[in-house]
Amino acid sequence: MSELGNKYEPSFENRIDLTELKEKMGAVKKEVKKVIIGQDEVIHKLLIAILATGHSLIEGMPGVAKTLTAKLIAKAVKGEFKRIQFTPDLMPSDVTGSSVLDLKTNEFDFKRGPIFGNIVLIDEINRAPAKTQSSLFECMSERQVTVDGITYPVPTPFVVFATQNPIEHEGTYRLPEAQLDRFLFKINIDYPAIEQELDILREHHAQKANNKEDLVQPVLRIDELIRFQQLIKSIYVHEDVLSYIAQVVYHTRSNPNLTLGASPRASIALLEASKAGAALQGRDFITPDDVKYVAPAILGHRVLLTPEKEMEGFTSDYIIKQIVDSIEIPR
């Protein structure tokens, strides 16, 4: 093992057996890749988010399989899957549920909405108005729903996958910064390369009339997922790596190209996502490289560029990369 690995690796008695986690999560990835071609990194990051019990915002052009990827991951995980199509006329009760009068008992019963699921897919999240967004906000941040003064916890685990189109703005509502901050990842899906597009065409032609989604089978139970989520909390973290995470986030607040830096919630997100990423590779310790890998997807939507840099065509991902590369990696 390299010198870098030796430093951050814990002593033998602290080792955690991650064999089952790696095999099971690898099986989920394998099932999804039966249908989804050329999006390995997107799938990998969504699995990191699930393990870290974080929500993901998936952004991409129409037709790049945003919704399908999320659906297939949910299908490979044998839990309760719900899908909500956000529209401008969607009401909060359409998401959370509402109290309905039972004429037999003359009492109100709470009818749970589609938000009560283990993996919830929200299609075109930016199409719903602010009132509906606020009802989702409580579910994402507090993992509970409050209706008529009564609080109802959502199931465990609870993960939201949300999709949005980056170019179509008619009939859409900009997500508030506070809600964006509740997403662990913002994942951008690009167009496939020409070779991958050719593979997509070949695969589609070979399937003919078959339903591609039927190829994916559930390979991970919810109780196993809960156990894996608890397991990664014990991943070893060296003090130098904690310092590295703190410096990365701190430098977003003092960078002259940014008007808004990342909050301490971003630091925690970097830590938890790095643990999940290391666990997926079968390691029970994290390195600065794990932090560097997840940093753009975690910090990109939590910072704001100055108007000057935005006009010059810079992106937040570019500035984040500059910040990460400028900080000395502890040795």
ROGUSE-529021 format. One record per residue (C-alpha): x, y, z; residue in one letter. Coordinates in pm, whole numbers, padded with zeros to 5 digits, always signed. Example, Ala and Ser with C-alpha at 12.3 -4.5 7.8 and 13.67 -1.06 7.14 Angstrom:
<nodes>
+01230-00450+00780A+01367-00106+00714S
</nodes>
This chain:
<nodes>
+00000+00000+00000M+00115+00355-00071S+00250+00589+00193E-00071+00793+00167L-00282+00483+00238G-00067+00375+00532N-00109+00705+00711K-00489+00713+00695Y-00545+00341+00750E-00647+00253+01109P-00485-00014+01319S-00594-00376+01269F-00829-00391+01566E-01034-00103+01422N-01098-00274+01087R-01458-00303+00962I-01572-00587+00735D-01720-00412+00431L-01725-00717+00203T-02103-00762+00207E-02165-00388+00160L-01934-00375-00142K-02086-00687-00297E-02449-00584-00242K-02404-00225-00364M-02203-00360-00657G-02497-00587-00739A-02731-00284-00740V-02497-00103-00980K-02478-00412-01203K-02857-00439-01222E-02898-00071-01318V-02624-00097-01582K-02828-00366-01758K-03038-00078-01889V-02844+00246-01831I-02539+00281-02057I-02257+00530-02010G-02368+00680-01678Q-02143+00483-01442D-02033+00789-01243E-02392+00912-01200V-02498+00570-01070I-02198+00558-00838H-02276+00900-00688K-02641+00810-00636L-02533+00498-00445L-02301+00714-00233I-02597+00942-00157A-02816+00647-00053I-02548+00512+00180L-02493+00857+00328A-02874+00898+00371T-02862+01210+00154G-03091+01349-00115H-02980+01406-00475S-03080+01668-00733L-03028+01530-01085I-03001+01789-01361E-02978+01724-01733G-03135+01773-02075M-03455+01586-02160P-03394+01230-02275G-03068+01154-02090V-03237+00899-01859A-03253+01108-01539K-03586+00964-01430T-03513+00613-01556L-03181+00593-01367T-03346+00693-01040A-03636+00450-01097K-03406+00157-01168L-03191+00219-00859I-03511+00225-00655A-03622-00099-00820K-03289-00270-00740A-03342-00172-00375V-03640-00371-00247K-03815-00090-00062G-04122+00127-00098E-04080+00344-00408F-04298+00649-00478K-04297+00891-00770R-04440+01244-00771I-04472+01448-01089Q-04444+01813-00988F-04672+02055-01176T-04763+02424-01126P-05104+02331-00983D-04972+02073-00733L-05091+02139-00379M-04897+02061-00057P-05157+01800+00040S-05090+01622-00291D-04738+01557-00158V-04781+01510+00216T-05137+01379+00239G-05434+01527+00424S-05691+01462+00694S-06015+01316+00560V-06343+01293+00751L-06451+00933+00811D-06831+00942+00799L-06859+00616+00993K-06664+00735+01297T-06719+01108+01242N-06344+01155+01298E-06063+01275+01076F-05818+01015+00947D-05483+01106+00799F-05438+00972+00446K-05067+00953+00374R-04939+01116+00058G-04680+00980-00187P-04393+01136+00011I-04419+00839+00252F-04173+00606+00081G-03819+00478+00120N-03702+00616-00213I-03909+00902-00352V-03859+01026-00708L-03972+01383-00770I-03988+01461-01139D-03928+01822-01249E-03904+01955-00896I-03877+02317-01009N-04226+02316-01164R-04414+02333-00832A-04488+02669-00660P-04326+02786-00337A-04609+02661-00113K-04566+02304-00234T-04188+02333-00218Q-04216+02431+00149S-04409+02113+00229S-04131+01910+00068L-03870+02113+00255F-03983+01982+00595E-03982+01622+00470C-03628+01653+00336M-03475+01834+00631S-03667+01691+00928E-03780+01359+00776R-04132+01419+00901Q-04465+01565+00789V-04679+01801+00998T-05050+01816+00913V-05310+01985+01136D-05053+02018+01413G-04975+01645+01418I-04631+01515+01318T-04592+01195+01117Y-04242+01049+01062P-04155+00930+00711V-04025+00572+00670P-03662+00478+00735T-03457+00500+00522P-03587+00805+00337F-03408+00934+00027V-03531+01184-00231V-03417+01182-00594F-03530+01498-00772A-03487+01585-01140T-03490+01916-01320Q-03425+02054-01669N-03147+02317-01679P-03264+02505-01990I-03644+02520-01980E-03749+02805-01751H-04108+02874-01865E-04349+02762-01593G-04071+02683-01347T-03978+02818-01005Y-03621+02868-00891R-03539+02648-00591L-03450+02857-00284P-03094+02833-00157E-03214+02685+00173A-03378+02396-00012Q-03078+02341-00241L-02866+02314+00074D-03073+02011+00181R-02954+01815-00122F-02637+01621-00051L-02550+01607-00422F-02636+01800-00733K-02547+01562-01018I-02526+01679-01378N-02599+01423-01649I-02431+01500-01983D-02502+01364-02327Y-02338+01024-02394P-02027+00992-02609A-02075+00869-02968I-01962+00515-02877E-02205+00503-02586Q-02487+00636-02804E-02418+00356-03049L-02435+00103-02764D-02770+00253-02657I-02908+00208-03009L-02782-00151-03033R-02927-00239-02691E-03261-00078-02772H-03282-00261-03105H-03191-00595-02943A-03466-00561-02682Q-03731-00506-02950K-04073-00512-02776A-03943-00610-02433N-03977-00372-02139N-03622-00280-02043K-03719-00209-01682E-03815-00575-01637D-03447-00666-01671L-03369-00507-01333V-03433-00724-01028Q-03430-00624-00657P-03100-00733-00501V-03084-00528-00180L-03334-00542+00107R-03423-00235+00311I-03300-00390+00636D-02962-00453+00469E-02948-00093+00347L-03021+00037+00698I-02743-00182+00835R-02499-00052+00571F-02596+00309+00648Q-02514+00249+01013Q-02191+00070+00923L-02036+00361+00735I-02073+00584+01041K-01787+00381+01191S-01549+00449+00901I-01215+00572+01034Y-01125+00938+00970V-00777+01077+01039H-00754+01419+01206E-00563+01554+00904D-00852+01462+00674V-01098+01645+00902L-00870+01949+00882S-00858+01917+00503Y-01240+01915+00480I-01265+02220+00706A-01011+02410+00493Q-01192+02331+00168V-01521+02466+00303V-01358+02766+00475Y-01191+02874+00150H-01530+02890-00026T-01623+03168+00217R-01314+03378+00151S-01282+03323-00225N-01316+03656-00414P-01499+03483-00700N-01787+03375-00475L-02053+03587-00307T-02185+03296-00101L-01973+03025+00059G-02065+02683+00191A-02207+02629+00541S-02103+02380+00812P-02373+02150+00672R-02150+02121+00364A-01858+02012+00583S-02069+01734+00733I-02190+01637+00384A-01829+01610+00261L-01744+01388+00558L-02041+01153+00525E-02020+01125+00146A-01646+01053+00166S-01716+00772+00414K-01977+00621+00181A-01744+00653-00118G-01463+00478+00067A-01699+00200+00182A-01812+00136-00177L-01447+00070-00259Q-01417-00167+00037G-01204+00070+00249R-01278+00140+00615D-01092+00474+00613F-01113+00789+00399I-00837+00980+00224T-00823+01336+00082P-00887+01184-00263D-01230+01069-00142D-01305+01429-00040V-01182+01567-00373K-01406+01325-00564Y-01733+01429-00397V-01650+01801-00346A-01786+01940-00679P-02123+01761-00648A-02158+01874-00284I-02030+02232-00300L-02130+02339-00652G-02495+02411-00566H-02413+02561-00225R-02204+02854-00349V-02286+03156-00565L-02057+03316-00821L-02003+03690-00831T-02199+03856-01115P-01870+03941-01289E-01750+03581-01297K-02093+03462-01406E-02089+03705-01699M-01741+03584-01792E-01878+03231-01829G-01722+03076-01519F-01904+02795-01338T-01917+02712-00969S-01766+02370-01045D-01461+02539-01198Y-01412+02761-00893I-01458+02465-00656I-01191+02273-00847K-00957+02571-00816Q-01017+02584-00440I-00969+02209-00389V-00649+02206-00600D-00505+02508-00415S-00521+02344-00072I-00223+02133+00020E-00310+01766+00067I-00190+01645+00407P+00088+01385+00384R
</nodes>
